[in-house]
Amino acid sequence: MPQRRNPVDIGPVDCCLHLQQSIVKGVIGSETLRNLALETMNTRYPQDKWLHVFTDGSQIEGYINNGADIHCELLSCYMPLGQHSTAFDGEIKAIRTALRLVNLYLNKFERAVIFSDSKAAIPSAGSTETVTSTETKDCQVLMRQLKAKHTQTVLQWIPGYSQIAENEYADTLAKKGAKITQKHIRETSYHLF
């Protein structure tokens, strides 16, 4: 007999890896890229109806450390990830932290979009497949919790270095997290401001 599953557990998560128009990032100019990113943000997720959360992970050349951050109107924070973590680890931790934030502040909004410049982290965090990474599993659980609470949450790719102020600020904060003197860190330390 097949095992029954809760529909919330298996429903698809909204992961958008494209802007309003298809692009090849290295082929179009930075001003066009910026305009397409802003058009996507304003058309799909108008700020008066959606909470905009920007995330980033950073690995700085010459450093063995990584950092991650989240930035939105509710709060901003950056965090060190410990030695020998990868940029992907930073991206997933940032998305996980953003999902935790969204779960904590549900009374402040009805819809949230998490912007990330990682086309690898978004489908991983939004997957309904079984994964081994603790952070990715946490993302999946948090997404299911949000669906169960009828909160619309979308993971949206936004191109890095496209001169979107909030995205650039998120990049700056993630680099701050990477520059913190770090040892191997088991649980993330958050720096709120």
Secondary structure, DSSP 8 states (H G I E B T S, - for coil): ------HHHHS--EEE-S-SS---TTTS-HHHHHHHHHHHHHHHS-TTTSEEEEEEEEE-TT-SEEEEEEE-SS-EEEEEEEET--HHHHHHHHHHHHHHHHHHTGGG-SEEEEEES-TTHHHHHH--S----HHHHHHHHHHHHHHHTT-EEEEEE--TTS--HHHHHHHHHHHHHHHS-----SS---EE-
